[in-house]
Amino acid sequence: MSRRLPLFTTRLLALAVLALSLGFARTPVASAASGITEFEAHCSDSGIVVHFTYVEDPSQPTGHPEWTQFALHAGSTFQTLPECLDFYGVTTLAYIPRTGATQSYTYVYHPEPWNVTDYFDFSVEPVTATFQSIYGLFGAYDRSGCPLETAPAVMGTIEDLGWAVITVPCLGYGCAGLALVKEPWASQLRPYAGTGQAMLLYGEVNCSPIPEAGVGCNITLQHFELIDCPTLPVPARRSSWGQLKVMHR
């Protein structure tokens, strides 16, 4: 079942919850604690492959007998960058029964033909038998588009950190505007740092539970395209009741 909600409300809240969740991970983590030790979404010839592994440490059991399944979600703006201010929809791709202390699962996502140039947010969470979320137990998040050549992943201007560059969202646009670009790809973007030149970045995004320079995701750059930051729509002016009374005297 899908639902569409305002972009800023849904996306910012969703990312905040995921970032604060216990066990948030993309790559294998050497830890004795129970939780998601691996979560990854990447483009392949067969589609977007989403994979996760959950490991429960016998000395630190998770508990929560109400937790009976995993819910795997995909989120999308249903629009290709730079058009991303319309709506943000979240779809549950699968409910996976919890079968044991250690469990791995792989899902291949095939976007609809009309949506193949979009980038997608993937997440997994624990839920009850009645599909209720269990907050604070764990969460995981990663992003991917497919094919990478036609799915712009990040939009914004560039700032130089010295050892890497960072993207800065276009004014008023909270969608896909914050990512770290490391070497060797950073050198391609450094000439544009501090100039205010906006661009679309294409490539595979990798998200981690440990932020670098305050950023949770970085991008393996494939290519980029120079653009102008989109112009925000001007909201219609609202008249007050007092103004209406003056206008109609």
N, C-alpha and C positions, 0 to 999 in steps of 0.2 A: 504494500500500500504506500502511496506517495502523498506528500503534502507540500504545499508551497507556502513559504513564509517570507517576510521582508528580509532582504539580504543582510543588512547591517546587524539586525537583532539576532538572527539565527546563526550567522557565521561567527560573529565575535563571541557570542555566548558559548557556542559549541567548541570553539578553539580554546576558550578559557577553561571550560570544564575538563577538556581532554588534557590540557597542559598540567592541570593540578591533580589529575587522577593518579592513583598509585599504580606503579607497574607500567606506565607509559613507555613504550620502547619501539624502536624500529630494527636495530641491529642486535645480535646476541650480546647479552649482558652477563658478566661473571658476578653472580650474586647468589647468596644462600636463601634470599627471601622468595616467597611464592609470588608468581605473577607472570605477565607476558614477557618472555625473554626475547622474542623476535616478532617483528611486524613489518611487512614490506609490500609495497605495490609498485610494479614496474611493467613497462610496455614490452610485449613480445610479439612474435609472428602470429600467435594464436589469440591475442587479446591482452587485456590488462590482468596480470597475474597477481592476486592478493594472497599472501601467505602469513600465517601466524603460528606461534608455538606458545603454549602455556605449560609452565612447570610448577608443581607444588612441592615445596620442601617438607618432608615428613616432620622435621623438627619445628617447623613454623606453619602448621596447617592453616588454610584460609578460613575454614569453617563455613558459615552461611549455607545451611542445608537447603534454604529456599533457592539457591542458585542451581539451576538445572540445565541452562543452555547459554550459548554465546549468540549475540546478535551482530551480524556483519552489515554495516551500512555504507552507502555511497551518497555523497552530496554533490550537487552541481548547480551552477547558475543558469543552466540551459542556454547560455550565450557564450560566444567566443570573445575573449579579450580583443579589443578594449571595451566592448559592450558588456557590462556586468552589474548594472545597477537595478535590474528588473526584479527578479525573484530568485530565491535560493531554495531548492527542493532537496529533501532527504528521502532516500529509498532504502528499505531493508532488503538486502540481497539474499540473505539466508539466515535461518535459525539453526544452529548446530548443537545437537544434544551434548551435554557434558558427559563424557564416558569414562574418565579416569583422572588420576592425579596429574599425569603428563599427557598432553594432547597437541597434535599439529593438524592444521587444516589448510587446504589450498583451494582457492576459488578463481575461476577465469571469468572475467567480466567482459561482456561484449556490448559496447554502447549502441544505442539505437542509431540507425543510419543518419538520421537528421541531427544527431548530437555527437558525431565522431570527432569533431574538431574542438571539443570542450575539454577542460581539465577537471579531474574529479578528486574529491576528498574521500578517503576511505578510513573507517574506524571500526573498532570492535569493542563490545561491552558485555558484562554479565547481566543476564535477565532471569526472571522467575518463569515458572511453568505457565503463568498467565501473561507473560511478555512485559512484565514491569521491570524497569531499570533498577539495578542495585548500585547506588552511587558510592564512590569512595573506595571501591574494592580494587579496580584497576581500569585502565583504558589504554588505547593505542591508536595512533593516527599516522597516515602517510598520504602522499598525493601522487597522481600520475595522470598522464594523458596518452592517447594513442590514436594515430601515429604521432611521434614526437615532432616530425617535420612540419605538421600543420596544426599542432595544438600549443599555442603560446601559453607558457606556464606562469610567467611573472610580468608585471607591468609597473614601471616607475622610473625615477631618475636614479643617478649613481653617485655614491659618496665613497671616497677612498679611505680605507682603514690602514693602509700600509702593507699589511700582510695579506689582505683580501679587500674586496669591495663589497658594498652593501647596497641593496636597492631601497629606494624611498618611495612610498606610495604617492601617486598623483593626488593632488589636493582634493579631498572629499571622497576619494575612492579607497575603501577598505579591502577591496578584493585583490588577492594575489599580488600584493605590492611590497612584500618584505621577504627578502631572501639574501643569503650570503653567497658570494661567488669567490671561490679560492683559485689559486694558481693550478694549472697554467692558464685557465680561462680568464682570470681577473685582468691579466695584461691586455686583453682585447678590449675591455671596457674602461680601463683606467683613463684613457684620453678624454672620456666624456664626464669624468667625475667633477662635480661642482659646477658644471655648465648649465644645469637645468634641463638638459636634453633628455626627453623621455624615450623609452624603448620597450619593446616586447622581447622577452627572453624565451627561447625554446630549448628544451632539454628535460632531463629526468630530475625531479625534485626528490631529495632525501631528507626526511625529518628525524629528529633525535630527541630523546628525553632530556638531554643535557645541552642547553642553549650555548652558542658561541657568539660573543659580542651581543648578547641579548636576543639572538635570533635562533629559532628552533629548527629552521629548514635551510638547506643549501641546495644549489642547483649545479648539476654537471652540464655545462653549457654546450649546446649543439650549434646554434647560430642565434643572431639577434637582428632586430628590425627597428630602425629609428622611426619614431612617431611623435606627434604632438599629444600632450596630455588631453584627454577628452574634456570637453566643456560641460560643466554640470548644468542640468536643466534648471531654469529659473522658476521657483514655485509661484503659483498665483497668489497675488496679494489678497489677504483677508480683510474685509472691512469690519470695523467694530459696530456695535449697536448704536453708539453715539454718532458715528459717522453716517450711518444709514438715516438716522433721524434728521441730521442736518441736510443731507442730500434730498430728502423728500419733503421738506417744509414748503 
